[in-house]
Amino acid sequence: MLIDTLAVVAGLSLLLVGAWLLVRSGVRLAVRWGVSRIVIGATIVGFGTSAPEFVVSLIAALRDSPDIALGNVLGSNIANVALVLGISAMIAPLAVDLRLLRWEIPVLGAATLAILAFGLNGSISHVEGALCFAGLAAFVALSPRLFPELAAAVEVEEEVEAEAERLFPPPPVPGTAVAIDFAWLIAGIGGLTVGASFAVDGGVGLAERVGMSQIAIGAIVVAIGTSLPELATSVVAALRNEDEIAVANIVGSNIFNLLGVLGLTAAIAGLPIDRNLYYFEMPALALSTLVLLPLAWPRYRIGRADGAALLGAYVIFTFATLRWT
């Protein structure tokens, strides 16, 4: 049991380090090649924070442990809303940008309904997974078009930076610097792969030794570990009074998890869905999405009392998962 626990801890640690290296080196390379910041934010950074969930879910599905794969994503989404948002709101009341209510939250609701509907027949097929991933691509492509003020703000910032570079050109980047960034990128991917392997093997071992189901291990132990990037981002944003970022980070991450992580995992490996999940875990996923509407709509703020209620709900979810799964 000790070896399995150490494997999970080591695996989650490698996942977090690998994701950090992936984002850091990917952003540096993209900037060197002149990629737009809005593209960087929507792709490299967005995928980077969801990379731990994706690699864990993919390896678990390929190793015939679909319950860990599914529990990881379901648990991460629930933890993002109840745990991460709850802690962030208790640090400082969070304002909710009206754009989230008009676009991101409805997209998250549609993604949740799609996963629930696709899983009703006992699996999410390769085609259904590909459709989910295509939905994520459409979301990324449409966001700056539907809300041009985001793209306009980024374009103005890039114009200022371009003018500054024209007046004060930066020194040329040596080839060794690009090679180093590529080396860190490969190291990040390697850390994600090895870390996911340790986390999945350790999670399966723990489930067998302590009598917990794989879905419970995935939804609690692995999910909390893979949600640490979102927790760190949202807490820092709350401490800096950048509350819109704290909420947007959670909603965006949940969209990536459902359409990107589950979608791409199902497209590659297929994903069987236990019908028993519709008694508790799937309704909990739907509730974690629905609860965002009443929290955000009346005052466009999520207060400390709301944060405490969310934390209480997460404690209940944890005990219920341990008790009934």
C-alpha positions in Angstrom: 0.0 0.0 0.0 2.9 2.4 0.8 4.4 1.8 -2.6 1.1 2.5 -4.3 0.7 5.7 -2.3 4.2 6.8 -3.2 3.5 6.0 -6.8 0.4 8.3 -6.8 2.3 11.1 -5.1 5.3 10.9 -7.3 3.1 10.6 -10.4 1.0 13.7 -9.5 4.2 15.6 -8.8 5.7 14.7 -12.2 2.4 15.6 -13.8 2.4 19.1 -12.3 6.1 19.7 -13.2 5.6 18.3 -16.7 2.6 20.6 -17.2 4.5 23.6 -16.0 7.4 22.8 -18.3 5.1 22.3 -21.2 3.3 25.6 -20.8 6.6 27.5 -20.1 8.5 26.2 -23.0 5.5 26.2 -25.4 4.8 29.8 -24.7 8.4 30.8 -25.1 8.6 29.1 -28.5 5.3 30.5 -29.6 6.4 34.0 -28.7 9.7 33.6 -30.5 7.8 32.6 -33.7 5.4 35.5 -33.5 2.2 33.6 -32.5 -0.6 35.9 -31.3 -1.1 36.0 -27.5 -4.8 35.3 -27.8 -3.9 32.1 -29.7 -1.3 31.2 -27.1 -3.8 31.7 -24.3 -6.6 29.8 -26.0 -4.4 26.8 -27.0 -1.0 26.3 -25.2 -2.0 27.7 -21.8 -5.5 26.3 -22.0 -4.4 22.9 -22.9 -1.4 23.0 -20.5 -3.6 23.4 -17.4 -5.7 20.4 -18.6 -2.7 18.3 -19.8 -2.5 16.3 -16.5 -6.2 15.3 -16.8 -5.7 14.4 -20.5 -2.6 12.3 -20.1 -4.0 10.5 -17.0 -7.3 9.7 -18.7 -5.7 8.6 -22.0 -3.2 6.2 -20.3 -5.9 4.9 -17.9 -8.3 4.2 -20.9 -5.5 2.5 -22.9 -4.6 0.3 -19.9 -8.2 -0.8 -19.5 -8.9 1.3 -16.4 -11.7 3.5 -17.8 -13.2 4.2 -14.4 -10.0 6.1 -13.4 -10.1 8.0 -16.7 -13.7 9.0 -16.2 -13.5 9.6 -12.5 -10.5 11.9 -13.0 -12.5 14.2 -15.3 -15.7 14.1 -13.4 -13.9 14.7 -10.1 -11.8 17.5 -11.6 -14.8 19.4 -12.9 -16.6 19.0 -9.6 -13.5 20.0 -7.6 -12.9 23.0 -9.8 -16.4 24.4 -9.0 -16.9 23.3 -5.4 -13.3 23.2 -4.0 -11.3 25.7 -6.2 -14.1 28.2 -6.6 -15.1 27.8 -2.9 -11.6 28.5 -1.6 -11.2 31.4 -4.0 -14.5 33.0 -3.0 -13.6 32.7 0.7 -10.4 34.6 0.0 -12.2 37.4 -1.7 -15.7 37.8 -3.2 -15.6 37.0 -6.9 -17.1 39.1 -9.7 -18.5 37.2 -12.7 -18.0 38.8 -16.1 -21.3 39.0 -18.0 -19.6 37.4 -21.0 -19.3 34.1 -19.0 -23.1 34.0 -18.6 -23.6 34.8 -22.3 -21.1 32.4 -23.7 -18.7 30.2 -21.6 -21.3 28.9 -19.1 -23.9 28.0 -21.8 -21.1 26.2 -23.7 -20.1 24.4 -20.5 -23.8 23.4 -20.0 -24.0 22.1 -23.6 -20.8 20.1 -23.1 -22.1 18.6 -19.9 -25.4 17.6 -21.6 -23.5 16.1 -24.6 -21.4 13.9 -22.3 -24.4 12.8 -20.3 -26.3 12.0 -23.5 -23.4 10.2 -25.2 -22.8 8.0 -22.2 -26.4 6.8 -21.8 -25.8 3.9 -24.2 -22.9 2.6 -22.1 -20.0 4.2 -23.8 -18.6 7.3 -25.5 -17.6 6.1 -29.0 -14.7 7.2 -31.2 -17.1 9.3 -33.3 -18.8 10.9 -30.3 -15.4 11.7 -28.8 -14.3 13.3 -32.1 -17.5 15.4 -32.2 -16.7 16.6 -28.7 -13.2 17.6 -29.6 -14.5 19.3 -32.8 -16.8 21.3 -30.5 -13.8 22.4 -28.4 -12.0 23.6 -31.6 -15.2 25.5 -32.6 -15.3 27.1 -29.2 -11.7 28.3 -29.4 -12.2 29.6 -32.9 -15.5 31.4 -32.2 -14.7 33.0 -28.9 -12.6 35.9 -30.3 -15.1 36.4 -33.2 -18.2 36.6 -30.9 -16.4 38.8 -28.4 -14.1 41.0 -30.6 -13.3 43.2 -27.7 -11.0 40.4 -26.4 -9.1 40.2 -29.7 -9.1 44.0 -30.1 -7.5 44.4 -26.7 -4.8 41.8 -27.6 -4.2 43.4 -31.0 -3.7 46.8 -29.4 -1.2 45.3 -26.9 0.6 43.5 -29.8 0.8 46.8 -31.8 2.4 48.6 -28.9 4.9 45.7 -28.4 5.7 45.7 -32.1 6.3 49.4 -32.2 8.6 49.1 -29.1 10.5 46.3 -30.8 10.9 48.5 -34.0 12.3 51.3 -31.9 14.3 49.1 -29.6 15.0 45.8 -31.4 15.7 42.9 -29.2 19.0 41.0 -29.5 18.9 38.0 -31.9 17.9 34.7 -30.2 20.7 32.2 -30.5 19.9 28.8 -31.9 20.9 27.3 -28.6 18.1 29.1 -26.8 15.5 27.6 -29.1 17.1 24.2 -28.7 16.9 24.6 -24.9 13.2 25.5 -25.1 12.6 22.4 -27.3 14.5 20.3 -24.7 12.3 21.6 -21.9 9.2 20.9 -24.0 10.2 17.3 -24.5 11.0 17.0 -20.8 7.6 18.4 -20.0 5.9 15.8 -22.2 8.0 13.1 -20.7 7.1 14.2 -17.2 3.4 14.1 -18.1 3.7 10.6 -19.6 5.8 9.1 -16.8 3.8 10.9 -14.1 0.5 9.7 -15.5 1.8 6.1 -15.7 2.8 6.2 -12.0 -0.5 7.9 -11.0 -2.7 5.3 -12.9 -0.7 2.3 -11.6 -0.6 3.6 -8.1 -4.3 4.5 -8.2 -5.3 1.0 -9.4 -3.1 -0.6 -6.7 -4.7 1.6 -4.0 -8.2 0.8 -5.2 -7.4 -3.0 -5.0 -5.7 -2.8 -1.6 -8.1 -0.6 0.4 -11.3 -1.7 -1.3 -12.1 1.6 -2.9 -13.5 1.6 -6.4 -11.4 3.0 -9.3 -14.0 5.7 -9.9 -13.6 6.9 -6.3 -9.8 6.9 -6.6 -10.0 8.8 -9.9 -12.7 11.3 -8.7 -11.0 12.2 -5.4 -7.3 11.4 -5.2 -6.3 11.8 -8.8 -8.8 14.5 -9.6 -7.6 16.8 -6.7 -4.0 16.3 -7.8 -4.7 17.1 -11.4 -6.8 20.2 -10.4 -3.9 21.8 -8.6 -2.9 24.0 -11.5 -6.5 25.5 -11.6 -6.4 25.9 -7.8 -3.1 27.8 -7.9 -4.2 30.0 -10.8 -7.6 30.9 -9.2 -6.2 31.5 -5.7 -3.5 33.8 -7.0 -6.0 35.7 -9.1 -8.3 36.1 -6.0 -5.4 37.3 -3.9 -4.6 39.9 -6.6 -8.3 40.9 -6.9 -8.3 39.6 -10.5 -11.6 37.8 -9.7 -12.8 37.6 -13.3 -9.7 35.6 -14.1 -10.4 33.2 -11.2 -13.9 32.4 -12.4 -13.1 32.3 -16.1 -10.2 29.9 -15.4 -12.5 27.4 -13.7 -15.2 27.6 -16.4 -12.7 27.4 -19.2 -10.9 24.5 -17.6 -14.1 22.5 -17.2 -14.9 23.0 -20.9 -11.5 21.8 -21.8 -11.9 18.7 -19.6 -15.2 17.6 -21.0 -14.7 18.4 -24.7 -10.9 18.1 -24.9 -9.9 15.6 -22.3 -12.9 13.2 -22.5 -13.5 13.9 -26.1 -9.9 13.2 -27.3 -9.6 10.2 -25.0 -12.8 8.7 -26.4 -11.8 9.5 -29.9 -8.5 7.7 -29.5 -9.4 4.8 -27.2 -13.2 4.7 -26.8 -14.6 5.1 -23.3 -17.0 2.7 -21.6 -19.5 4.3 -19.2 -20.8 2.3 -16.2 -24.6 2.9 -16.0 -24.3 3.0 -12.2 -22.5 6.4 -12.6 -25.9 7.9 -13.5 -27.1 7.3 -9.9 -24.6 9.7 -8.4 -21.4 10.9 -10.2 -23.1 12.1 -13.4 -25.9 14.0 -11.6 -23.1 15.5 -9.4 -21.3 16.7 -12.6 -24.6 18.2 -13.9 -25.2 19.9 -10.6 -21.7 21.4 -10.5 -22.5 23.1 -13.9 -26.0 24.2 -12.9 -24.9 25.7 -9.6 -22.9 28.3 -11.5 -26.0 30.0 -12.8 -27.7 31.0 -9.5 -24.3 31.8 -8.0 -23.4 34.1 -10.9 -26.7 35.5 -12.1 -28.3 37.7 -9.3 -25.4 40.0 -8.4 -22.7 38.9 -10.8 -20.6 38.1 -7.6 -19.9 35.0 -5.7 -19.6 35.9 -2.0 -17.8 34.3 0.9 -21.0 32.6 2.1 -21.3 31.0 -1.3 -17.7 29.9 -1.1 -18.3 28.2 2.3 -21.4 26.5 0.9 -19.4 25.2 -2.1 -16.7 23.8 0.2 -19.4 22.1 2.3 -20.9 20.6 -0.8 -17.4 19.2 -1.8 -17.0 17.6 1.6 -20.4 15.9 1.1 -19.5 14.8 -2.4 -16.2 13.3 -1.1 -17.9 11.3 1.7 -20.7 10.2 -0.6 -18.2 9.0 -3.2 -16.3 7.0 -0.6 -19.5 5.6 0.8 -21.4 4.6 -2.3 -18.8 3.9 -5.0 
